[in-house]
Amino acid sequence: MTVYDLINILSNNSNTIINYYITLLLLTLLGLLFSNMIRPKSPILYVYSILIYALAIPGILAIILVVYNFFFLRKNLLQLQLITYYLPIIAMILLLLIIKKTVPLKAIPGFDKLSGLFIILIITFLITYFIQKAIIGVFFIGSFTQLIAIFLVLLVVLKLGWNKLVK
Protein backbone atom coordinates (compact mmCIF):
# COMPACT_ATOMS: atom_id res chain seq x y z
CA MET A 1 0.00 0.00 0.00
CA THR A 2 1.35 3.40 -0.96
CA VAL A 3 0.59 6.82 0.46
CA TYR A 4 -1.42 7.52 -2.67
CA ASP A 5 -3.57 4.43 -1.98
CA LEU A 6 -4.13 5.56 1.61
CA ILE A 7 -5.22 9.01 0.42
CA ASN A 8 -7.64 7.40 -2.02
CA ILE A 9 -9.09 5.19 0.72
CA LEU A 10 -9.60 8.24 2.95
CA SER A 11 -11.14 10.16 0.05
CA ASN A 12 -13.59 7.35 -0.63
CA ASN A 13 -14.50 7.11 3.07
CA SER A 14 -14.93 10.80 3.79
CA ASN A 15 -17.50 10.08 6.53
CA THR A 16 -14.68 8.73 8.69
CA ILE A 17 -12.77 12.00 8.39
CA ILE A 18 -15.88 14.08 9.08
CA ASN A 19 -16.79 11.98 12.15
CA TYR A 20 -13.23 12.28 13.46
CA TYR A 21 -13.30 16.07 13.30
CA ILE A 22 -16.83 16.30 14.71
CA THR A 23 -15.64 14.25 17.69
CA LEU A 24 -12.65 16.55 18.17
CA LEU A 25 -14.92 19.60 17.89
CA LEU A 26 -17.28 18.23 20.53
CA LEU A 27 -14.37 17.48 22.88
CA THR A 28 -13.00 20.98 22.35
CA LEU A 29 -16.36 22.60 23.00
CA LEU A 30 -16.81 20.44 26.09
CA GLY A 31 -13.48 21.71 27.35
CA LEU A 32 -14.61 25.26 26.63
CA LEU A 33 -17.65 24.73 28.85
CA PHE A 34 -15.49 23.63 31.76
CA SER A 35 -12.69 26.12 31.18
CA ASN A 36 -13.15 27.80 34.55
CA MET A 37 -12.23 24.53 36.30
CA ILE A 38 -8.83 24.22 34.60
CA ARG A 39 -5.95 25.03 36.90
CA PRO A 40 -2.20 25.03 36.31
CA LYS A 41 -0.66 21.55 36.59
CA SER A 42 -4.10 20.01 36.16
CA PRO A 43 -4.44 16.54 34.59
CA ILE A 44 -6.91 18.09 32.16
CA LEU A 45 -3.96 19.79 30.49
CA TYR A 46 -2.71 16.37 29.43
CA VAL A 47 -6.08 15.68 27.82
CA TYR A 48 -5.67 18.95 25.95
CA SER A 49 -2.20 17.83 24.92
CA ILE A 50 -3.63 14.64 23.40
CA LEU A 51 -6.37 16.67 21.72
CA ILE A 52 -3.85 19.09 20.22
CA TYR A 53 -1.72 16.27 18.88
CA ALA A 54 -4.86 14.60 17.45
CA LEU A 55 -5.51 17.87 15.62
CA ALA A 56 -2.00 18.82 14.65
CA ILE A 57 -0.65 15.58 13.21
CA PRO A 58 -3.33 15.23 10.49
CA GLY A 59 -3.24 19.01 9.96
CA ILE A 60 0.52 19.03 9.43
CA LEU A 61 0.29 16.06 7.09
CA ALA A 62 -2.46 17.80 5.12
CA ILE A 63 -0.34 20.95 4.84
CA ILE A 64 2.58 18.86 3.60
CA LEU A 65 0.37 17.12 1.03
CA VAL A 66 -1.13 20.38 -0.24
CA VAL A 67 2.27 22.05 -0.52
CA TYR A 68 3.74 18.95 -2.19
CA ASN A 69 0.89 18.79 -4.69
CA PHE A 70 1.19 22.49 -5.49
CA PHE A 71 4.95 22.97 -5.70
CA PHE A 72 6.30 19.60 -6.73
CA LEU A 73 3.47 17.94 -8.67
CA ARG A 74 2.12 21.29 -9.95
CA LYS A 75 -1.49 20.25 -9.37
CA ASN A 76 -4.27 22.78 -9.39
CA LEU A 77 -5.31 23.30 -5.76
CA LEU A 78 -8.93 23.62 -6.83
CA GLN A 79 -8.86 20.00 -8.01
CA LEU A 80 -7.81 18.58 -4.64
CA GLN A 81 -10.53 16.95 -2.59
CA LEU A 82 -11.92 19.28 0.03
CA ILE A 83 -12.43 16.83 2.89
CA THR A 84 -9.17 14.95 2.47
CA TYR A 85 -6.83 17.88 1.91
CA TYR A 86 -8.41 21.03 3.36
CA LEU A 87 -10.66 19.92 6.24
CA PRO A 88 -7.72 18.85 8.46
CA ILE A 89 -6.03 22.23 7.95
CA ILE A 90 -9.17 24.27 8.60
CA ALA A 91 -10.14 22.14 11.61
CA MET A 92 -6.65 22.38 13.07
CA ILE A 93 -6.63 26.18 12.86
CA LEU A 94 -10.16 26.67 14.17
CA LEU A 95 -9.92 24.18 17.01
CA LEU A 96 -6.51 25.48 18.09
CA LEU A 97 -8.06 28.95 18.29
CA ILE A 98 -10.89 27.58 20.45
CA ILE A 99 -8.42 25.75 22.69
CA LYS A 100 -6.35 28.93 22.96
CA LYS A 101 -9.42 30.71 24.36
CA THR A 102 -9.87 27.91 26.88
CA VAL A 103 -6.34 27.52 28.19
CA PRO A 104 -3.01 29.22 27.40
CA LEU A 105 -1.13 27.08 24.90
CA LYS A 106 2.12 27.52 26.84
CA ALA A 107 0.52 25.67 29.77
CA ILE A 108 -0.15 22.58 27.65
CA PRO A 109 2.60 19.94 27.93
CA GLY A 110 4.45 19.36 24.67
CA PHE A 111 3.04 22.30 22.72
CA ASP A 112 6.44 23.98 22.46
CA LYS A 113 7.84 20.84 20.86
CA LEU A 114 4.96 20.82 18.38
CA SER A 115 5.64 24.40 17.33
CA GLY A 116 9.32 23.50 16.90
CA LEU A 117 8.24 20.60 14.70
CA PHE A 118 6.25 23.05 12.55
CA ILE A 119 9.36 25.19 12.09
CA ILE A 120 11.59 22.25 11.21
CA LEU A 121 9.08 20.95 8.66
CA ILE A 122 8.82 24.36 7.01
CA ILE A 123 12.59 24.69 6.82
CA THR A 124 12.97 21.17 5.48
CA PHE A 125 10.43 21.94 2.78
CA LEU A 126 12.19 25.18 1.88
CA ILE A 127 15.54 23.43 1.63
CA THR A 128 14.07 20.67 -0.51
CA TYR A 129 12.30 23.12 -2.78
CA PHE A 130 15.41 25.27 -2.94
CA ILE A 131 17.54 22.30 -3.95
CA GLN A 132 15.04 21.37 -6.63
CA LYS A 133 14.67 24.87 -8.11
CA ALA A 134 17.75 26.89 -7.25
CA ILE A 135 20.44 24.63 -8.64
CA ILE A 136 19.42 25.78 -12.12
CA GLY A 137 19.08 29.37 -10.87
CA VAL A 138 22.63 29.43 -9.50
CA PHE A 139 24.09 28.43 -12.82
CA PHE A 140 22.01 30.84 -14.88
CA ILE A 141 20.83 33.67 -12.58
CA GLY A 142 22.59 34.03 -9.24
CA SER A 143 26.09 33.62 -7.93
CA PHE A 144 27.50 30.96 -5.66
CA THR A 145 27.81 33.45 -2.79
CA GLN A 146 24.06 34.07 -2.95
CA LEU A 147 23.51 30.34 -2.65
CA ILE A 148 25.77 30.19 0.41
CA ALA A 149 24.02 33.18 2.01
CA ILE A 150 20.58 31.61 1.55
CA PHE A 151 21.83 28.30 2.91
CA LEU A 152 23.26 29.99 6.02
CA VAL A 153 19.99 31.82 6.69
CA LEU A 154 18.07 28.54 6.39
CA LEU A 155 20.58 26.82 8.64
CA VAL A 156 20.20 29.45 11.38
CA VAL A 157 16.41 29.21 11.24
CA LEU A 158 16.61 25.41 11.35
CA LYS A 159 18.88 25.61 14.40
CA LEU A 160 16.42 27.91 16.17
CA GLY A 161 13.61 25.48 15.41
CA TRP A 162 15.65 22.56 16.66
CA ASN A 163 16.46 24.38 19.91
CA LYS A 164 12.76 25.03 20.41
CA LEU A 165 11.99 21.35 19.73
CA VAL A 166 14.47 19.97 22.27
CA LYS A 167 13.76 22.49 25.07
Secondary structure, DSSP 8 states (H G I E B T S, - for coil): --HHHHHHHHHHTHHHHHHHHHHHHHHHHHHHHTGGG--TT-THHHHHHHHHHHHHHHHHHHHHHHHIIIIIS---GGGS-IIIIIHHHHHHHHHHHHHHHHS-GGGSTTHHHHHHHHHHHHHHHHHHHHHHHHHHHHHHTS-HHHHHHHHHHHHHHHHHHHHHHH-
